Amino acid sequence: MPHASIAPRLRRNAKGLRREMTDAERKLWSQIRAHRLMGLGLRRQFPLAGYIADFACPEHRLIIEVDGSQHGEAEQQVYDAARTVRFERDGWTVLRFWNTDVLAHIDDVCELIVRAVGTDKFR
């Protein structure tokens, strides 16, 4: 995948978000980092199209968002929908999980990620 130019501000924001992940993001990252999930190469706080995706698998054009309660608010839902439309227009698939689902059902979340890339061998 060719590298796109990333604005310095966006790059700084992504680095800051990597340092300050939520508990749910940290838990998911511990399961998916370093190709631990079926060999998938996932990246965290991935700058893309002027946004920062929580996690991305460039090889399969998959974005994974881990959402807290603020994403249930109407204004945030409009913003999230616009992000999703932009990502999908660029050929990405977007999966969204609530923090509570990641924290309480990490195996189910990982299984859904694997299924999204078309791999049925979940460990």
C-alpha positions in Angstrom: 0.0 0.0 0.0 1.6 3.3 -1.0 2.2 5.8 1.8 0.1 8.9 1.7 1.3 12.3 2.9 0.1 12.9 6.5 -0.2 16.3 7.9 2.2 16.9 10.8 -0.7 17.9 13.1 -2.5 14.6 12.3 0.7 12.6 12.9 1.2 14.3 16.3 -2.4 13.6 17.3 -2.1 10.0 16.3 1.1 9.6 18.4 -0.7 11.2 21.4 -3.6 8.8 21.0 -1.3 5.8 21.0 0.1 6.9 24.3 -3.3 7.5 25.8 -5.4 4.6 24.7 -8.6 3.8 26.5 -8.9 0.6 28.6 -10.9 -1.0 25.8 -8.4 0.0 23.1 -5.6 -1.3 25.2 -7.3 -4.7 25.7 -8.1 -5.1 22.0 -4.5 -4.0 21.1 -3.1 -6.7 23.4 -5.1 -9.3 21.4 -4.3 -8.1 17.9 -0.8 -6.5 18.0 2.2 -8.2 16.4 0.1 -10.3 14.1 -1.4 -12.2 17.1 -4.8 -12.4 15.5 -4.5 -14.9 12.7 -1.5 -13.2 11.3 -3.3 -10.0 10.6 -1.1 -6.9 10.4 -3.1 -4.3 12.4 -2.0 -0.8 13.2 -3.3 1.5 15.9 -4.3 5.1 15.7 -3.9 5.0 11.9 -4.1 8.4 10.1 -6.4 8.1 7.1 -8.3 10.6 4.9 -7.9 13.4 7.5 -9.1 11.3 10.4 -7.5 8.9 12.8 -8.9 5.4 12.8 -8.6 3.5 16.1 -7.2 0.4 14.4 -6.6 -0.5 10.7 -5.6 -3.5 8.7 -4.3 -2.0 5.5 -3.9 -5.4 3.7 -7.6 -6.1 4.0 -8.7 -2.4 4.0 -10.4 -2.9 7.4 -10.9 -0.2 10.0 -11.9 -1.1 13.6 -13.4 1.6 15.8 -13.8 1.2 19.6 -16.5 3.6 20.8 -17.3 4.9 24.2 -20.6 6.2 25.4 -20.1 9.7 23.8 -20.6 7.9 20.4 -24.2 7.4 21.4 -24.9 11.1 21.3 -26.7 12.5 18.3 -23.9 15.0 17.2 -21.2 12.3 17.5 -23.3 9.8 15.6 -23.5 12.3 12.7 -19.8 12.8 12.8 -19.1 9.0 13.0 -21.4 8.4 10.0 -19.6 11.0 7.9 -16.2 9.3 8.8 -17.6 5.9 7.9 -19.0 7.2 4.5 -15.5 8.7 3.8 -13.7 5.5 4.7 -16.1 3.3 2.7 -15.9 5.6 -0.3 -12.1 5.0 -0.2 -12.7 1.2 -0.2 -12.4 0.5 3.5 -14.8 -1.7 5.6 -15.6 -0.2 9.0 -16.4 -2.3 12.1 -17.6 -0.6 15.3 -17.5 -2.0 18.7 -18.7 -0.5 22.0 -16.0 -0.3 24.8 -18.2 -2.5 27.0 -18.3 -5.2 24.3 -14.5 -5.2 24.0 -14.0 -5.3 27.7 -16.6 -8.1 28.4 -16.5 -10.1 25.2 -13.0 -9.8 23.6 -13.1 -13.3 22.0 -16.4 -12.4 20.2 -14.9 -9.1 19.0 -11.8 -10.9 17.7 -13.9 -13.5 16.0 -15.9 -10.8 14.2 -12.7 -9.1 13.0 -11.4 -12.4 11.6 -14.8 -13.0 9.9 -14.7 -9.6 8.4 -11.5 -10.4 6.5 -12.9 -13.7 5.3 -10.8 -16.0 7.5 -12.9 -18.6 9.3 -10.0 -20.1 11.4 -10.4 -18.2 14.6 -8.1 -19.3 17.5 
